[in-house]
Amino acid sequence: GYGHPTRASRDLLVSILPLDQLLEQQGLSRVDFVKIDVEGAETQVLLGMSALLERSPDVLLIVEFCPSAQEASGVDPVEVWRILSRVGFTIRAIDHSLEGVLLPTESAAATLATQLREDGYRNLLCWR
């Protein structure tokens, strides 16, 4: 399968910074591609890159969708779909066929989340 979330054998303290702030510090105004794999903090990352999404209309995203990790973080997994949809993304969940399943509605995203609670995760390919 696609694997299952694992727990680290020890805790690490890391600094975090919204992507918008990091890009500003680096003098970058646009981005073409972003891969998000943050073990349940996907909604926080998406919210921290709102300026990037506004300035980069052609940005392509791959976002890991792992309901068990998102729920462990206290987030409804479908919120990832809601945020992406609100900013105009078309969302496809990639499967073994590499063709994937289009997620045109919140109910389609909720159905996928239910299926994945036991099965792991899928990467979401997102474009506008």
Contacts in CASP RR format, 6 or more apart in sequence:
PFRMAT RR
TARGET T0000
AUTHOR 0000-0000-0000
METHOD contacts of the structure
MODEL  1
GYGHPTRASRDLLVSILPLDQLLEQQGLSRVDFVKIDVEGAETQVLLGMS
ALLERSPDVLLIVEFCPSAQEASGVDPVEVWRILSRVGFTIRAIDHSLEG
VLLPTESAAATLATQLREDGYRNLLCWR
1 96 0 8 1.000
1 119 0 8 1.000
2 119 0 8 1.000
2 120 0 8 1.000
2 121 0 8 1.000
2 122 0 8 1.000
3 120 0 8 1.000
3 121 0 8 1.000
4 120 0 8 1.000
5 39 0 8 1.000
5 66 0 8 1.000
5 68 0 8 1.000
5 69 0 8 1.000
5 120 0 8 1.000
5 121 0 8 1.000
18 48 0 8 1.000
18 49 0 8 1.000
19 34 0 8 1.000
19 45 0 8 1.000
19 48 0 8 1.000
19 49 0 8 1.000
19 52 0 8 1.000
20 48 0 8 1.000
20 49 0 8 1.000
20 50 0 8 1.000
20 51 0 8 1.000
20 52 0 8 1.000
23 29 0 8 1.000
23 31 0 8 1.000
23 51 0 8 1.000
23 52 0 8 1.000
29 55 0 8 1.000
30 52 0 8 1.000
30 55 0 8 1.000
30 56 0 8 1.000
30 59 0 8 1.000
31 52 0 8 1.000
31 56 0 8 1.000
31 59 0 8 1.000
32 56 0 8 1.000
32 58 0 8 1.000
32 59 0 8 1.000
32 60 0 8 1.000
33 59 0 8 1.000
33 60 0 8 1.000
33 61 0 8 1.000
33 62 0 8 1.000
34 49 0 8 1.000
34 52 0 8 1.000
34 59 0 8 1.000
34 60 0 8 1.000
34 61 0 8 1.000
34 62 0 8 1.000
35 61 0 8 1.000
35 62 0 8 1.000
35 63 0 8 1.000
36 42 0 8 1.000
36 45 0 8 1.000
36 46 0 8 1.000
36 61 0 8 1.000
36 62 0 8 1.000
36 63 0 8 1.000
36 64 0 8 1.000
37 64 0 8 1.000
38 44 0 8 1.000
38 45 0 8 1.000
38 64 0 8 1.000
39 66 0 8 1.000
39 69 0 8 1.000
39 73 0 8 1.000
40 66 0 8 1.000
40 69 0 8 1.000
40 70 0 8 1.000
40 72 0 8 1.000
40 73 0 8 1.000
40 75 0 8 1.000
41 73 0 8 1.000
42 63 0 8 1.000
42 64 0 8 1.000
42 65 0 8 1.000
42 70 0 8 1.000
42 75 0 8 1.000
42 80 0 8 1.000
43 70 0 8 1.000
43 75 0 8 1.000
43 79 0 8 1.000
43 80 0 8 1.000
43 83 0 8 1.000
46 53 0 8 1.000
46 63 0 8 1.000
46 80 0 8 1.000
46 83 0 8 1.000
46 84 0 8 1.000
47 83 0 8 1.000
50 87 0 8 1.000
52 59 0 8 1.000
53 59 0 8 1.000
53 87 0 8 1.000
57 128 0 8 1.000
58 128 0 8 1.000
59 128 0 8 1.000
60 125 0 8 1.000
60 126 0 8 1.000
60 127 0 8 1.000
61 84 0 8 1.000
61 89 0 8 1.000
61 124 0 8 1.000
61 125 0 8 1.000
61 126 0 8 1.000
61 127 0 8 1.000
62 123 0 8 1.000
62 124 0 8 1.000
62 125 0 8 1.000
62 126 0 8 1.000
63 80 0 8 1.000
63 84 0 8 1.000
63 123 0 8 1.000
63 124 0 8 1.000
63 126 0 8 1.000
64 121 0 8 1.000
64 122 0 8 1.000
64 123 0 8 1.000
64 124 0 8 1.000
65 77 0 8 1.000
65 80 0 8 1.000
65 93 0 8 1.000
65 112 0 8 1.000
65 113 0 8 1.000
65 116 0 8 1.000
65 121 0 8 1.000
65 122 0 8 1.000
65 123 0 8 1.000
65 124 0 8 1.000
66 77 0 8 1.000
66 116 0 8 1.000
66 120 0 8 1.000
66 121 0 8 1.000
67 77 0 8 1.000
67 113 0 8 1.000
67 114 0 8 1.000
67 116 0 8 1.000
67 117 0 8 1.000
67 120 0 8 1.000
67 121 0 8 1.000
68 116 0 8 1.000
68 117 0 8 1.000
68 120 0 8 1.000
69 121 0 8 1.000
70 76 0 8 1.000
70 77 0 8 1.000
70 79 0 8 1.000
70 80 0 8 1.000
71 77 0 8 1.000
71 117 0 8 1.000
77 109 0 8 1.000
77 113 0 8 1.000
78 106 0 8 1.000
78 109 0 8 1.000
78 110 0 8 1.000
78 113 0 8 1.000
80 109 0 8 1.000
80 124 0 8 1.000
81 91 0 8 1.000
81 103 0 8 1.000
81 106 0 8 1.000
81 109 0 8 1.000
81 124 0 8 1.000
82 106 0 8 1.000
84 91 0 8 1.000
84 124 0 8 1.000
84 126 0 8 1.000
85 91 0 8 1.000
85 106 0 8 1.000
87 128 0 8 1.000
88 128 0 8 1.000
89 126 0 8 1.000
89 127 0 8 1.000
89 128 0 8 1.000
90 102 0 8 1.000
90 104 0 8 1.000
90 126 0 8 1.000
90 127 0 8 1.000
90 128 0 8 1.000
91 102 0 8 1.000
91 103 0 8 1.000
91 104 0 8 1.000
91 109 0 8 1.000
91 124 0 8 1.000
91 125 0 8 1.000
91 126 0 8 1.000
92 100 0 8 1.000
92 101 0 8 1.000
92 102 0 8 1.000
92 103 0 8 1.000
92 124 0 8 1.000
92 125 0 8 1.000
92 126 0 8 1.000
93 100 0 8 1.000
93 101 0 8 1.000
93 103 0 8 1.000
93 112 0 8 1.000
93 122 0 8 1.000
93 123 0 8 1.000
93 124 0 8 1.000
93 125 0 8 1.000
94 100 0 8 1.000
94 122 0 8 1.000
94 123 0 8 1.000
94 124 0 8 1.000
94 125 0 8 1.000
95 101 0 8 1.000
95 122 0 8 1.000
100 125 0 8 1.000
101 108 0 8 1.000
101 112 0 8 1.000
102 108 0 8 1.000
103 109 0 8 1.000
103 112 0 8 1.000
103 124 0 8 1.000
112 122 0 8 1.000
116 122 0 8 1.000
END
